[in-house]
Amino acid sequence: MDITVVGRNAEISSRLRDYVEEKATKVEQFDPRVQRVEVEVTHERNPRQADTAERVEVTVISKGPVIRAEATSSDRFAAFDIAMGKLTERLRRARDRKKDHRRYVVAAVQERAEQAGEEPVVPETDDAPIEDSPSAPTEHGVAVESQLGDSPVIVRQKLHEATPMTVDEALYQMELVGHPFYLFIERATKQPCAVYHRHGWTYGVIRLDAQVM
């Protein structure tokens, strides 16, 4: 497993590098297939942001999905510890989900084999993706629940009518429903967008370039 530590507006001391490498090796306890751990340390030079001047982002690259976590603090060691705490929890959830999927597949194979009077042959699922694409609902306002492949994960979907609107109108609708985000179609560009609340009176907009290849 490779561990890289880079800095943006920040010098990486040997003490910090040793600390990061020691802590990052624990990632393999949750994902033995991890290939690389990337740690990026960014220093904010604005003195008014002293409490969050050190930002640390930790990225785990494995054979599975990329998992990332970040945190800020006045101290980069503390920011790294917080980010690693978040990352560890996400790795644990991913590991547990894989175990649940494995148990589900084994039980299903055994049941089918017993019904057919055959010897069960359990497929290898370590590298098999459990994601699937549930059928989209066709009736407005009616919630549809479906299972992802052979996993125990249940996805609930609901189809809503989308009236094209401006960003300002979307923000207004978001405040009305009291949600931290709001999906809409922007009137001018016809792009699928999402507005979301950041902090204070600051908002963000995510746009999707929905070009079908």
N, C-alpha and C positions, 0 to 999 in steps of 0.2 A: 504494500500500500504506500503510495506516494503522498507526502504532505508538503504543500507549498504555502508560504506565508509572504504576502506582498503588502506594500504600503502605498497609500495615496496621500501625499502631503505629510507623510509620516515615516520616520526612520525605524526600522525593525531592529531592536536590540537583540543581542544573543540570549539575554535572559528571557525576553518574551518569546523568542523562537523556541527555546528549550521547553518553556512552559506549555506552549501550544502543542508541540510535538508529543509531549508526555500525555496531555489530556486527550488529544485527537486519536491516539492509538486505541482508546476505549470504544471507538466507533465500530471496530471489528467484532465486538461482543454482540452487537445488534444486527450486523450485516457482514457475514464473513466474505461476501463477494465484492466488498467495496474495493474500488480501484484507486481512487484519489480523493483526498480531502484538500479543498482550497480555502484558505483563510485570507480575507482582505481586510486590512485595517485602514480606516480613513480618519484623518484629523481635520476638524472644522476650525478654521483660524479665527472665526468671528468670536470676539470675547463675550458677546451677549449670549452665546450658545455654549457657555463653559460647562454647563451641567450635562450636555449631550455632545461634547466636543469630540469624543472618541466613539466611532461607529465600527463595529466588527460584523462581518458577514462570513458565515461558514457554509460551504457547499460540499455535499457528499455526492460523488459520482460513482455509481455502481452499475451492475448489469440491469438493475431495475430502474425505476424512475429517479430523477435527480431530486434530492431533498436539500432544502436550504433554510437557514434561520439567520436572523440578524438582531442586533441589540445596540443600544447607545448608553453611554455613561460618561462621567467626568474622568474615569480611569479606564484605560484600554484593557487591563487585566480583568476588571469587573465586567466590562462589556463582553469580553470573550466568554467569561463564565456564564453570563446570562444567555448568550447566544447558544452555547453548548447545552445548557439546560433545555432550551426550546427544541434544539435539534435532537437531543436524546429522546425526548418525549415523542417526537414525530417518528423517529426510527423505531421506537418501541411499538407505536401504533401500527406501523407498517409491518413489523415482524409478527405481531399478534394477528393482524388481518390475514397474513399468509398462512399462519398456523390454522386459523379458523377455516380458511379455504381448503387446506390440505385435509383436515378432519372431515369436512363436508364431502369432498370428493371420495375419500376412502369409504365413508359410510354409504354413499350412493352406489359405488361400484360393488361393495359387498352385498347390498340389498338386491341389486340386479342379478348378481351371480347366484345368490341363494334362490331367487325366484326361477332362474333358468337351470338350477342344479349343476352349475359349473364352478370351477375354481376361480376365485376372484383374482384379477390381474390389475393391480393399482398403477395407474399411469404416473409418470414422473411429472411433478407440477412445480418444481423449484423455479424453472425459467418460463413457465407458461403464464401468460398474462390472464388475469381474471376479468379484465374490463370487457364489456360488450356494449352494444348500442341498442338500448331498449326502444321498442316501437314508440314513435311519437304519438301523443293523443290527438284526436281529430275533432273533439267536441269542446267548445269553449266553456271554461269554468268548471269542468269536471276533472277531478284529480284521478290520476291513473298510477297505480303502483306496479312495479315490475322488478324482477330479480336480475342481477348482473351475472350472466353466464351460470356457472355452477357454484358461485360463491353465495354466502349468506347475506350479502349486501342487497338491501332493498332501496330502490330509487322511486321517489314520488314526483310525478310530473303534472303540470297543469297548463293548459293552453289559454292564453289571454289575447284579446283583440289589441292591436297596436295602432294607435292613431299617431301619425307623424307629428312631431312637435319640436320646439326649439330647446336648447339647453336650459334656458331660464324656466320654461314651462315644466321641464322634467324635474328641476330642482324644487319647484313649487309642489309638484305631485309627490315627490319624495318626502317633503316635510309634512304633507297632508296625511300620508299613510304611516308616518313615523318610522320608516325603515332607514337603515344606514346606507342603502344604495337603491337605485331605480333603473330598470332596463327600459329602453325606448328606441324608436327609430327617428333619427334626426331628419327634420323636414327638408333642409337644404341639400344634404348630401345623400340621403336615403341610407345612411350607414347604421347598422346596429350599434348602439352605444349604451354605456352605463355611467351614470353619475354616482358619486359616493362622497360621503362626508369624511374629511381628514381630521382637522382640529380647528376649534374656534369657528371663524367664518370662512374657512378654506375648504374648497371642494375640488374633486378630481373628475376627469372624464376619460373613460376608456373607449376607444373606437375600434371596430372590427372591419377589416378590409375583406368583405365577403365576396371574393371572386372565386367562382367555381372553376377548377382546373379541368 
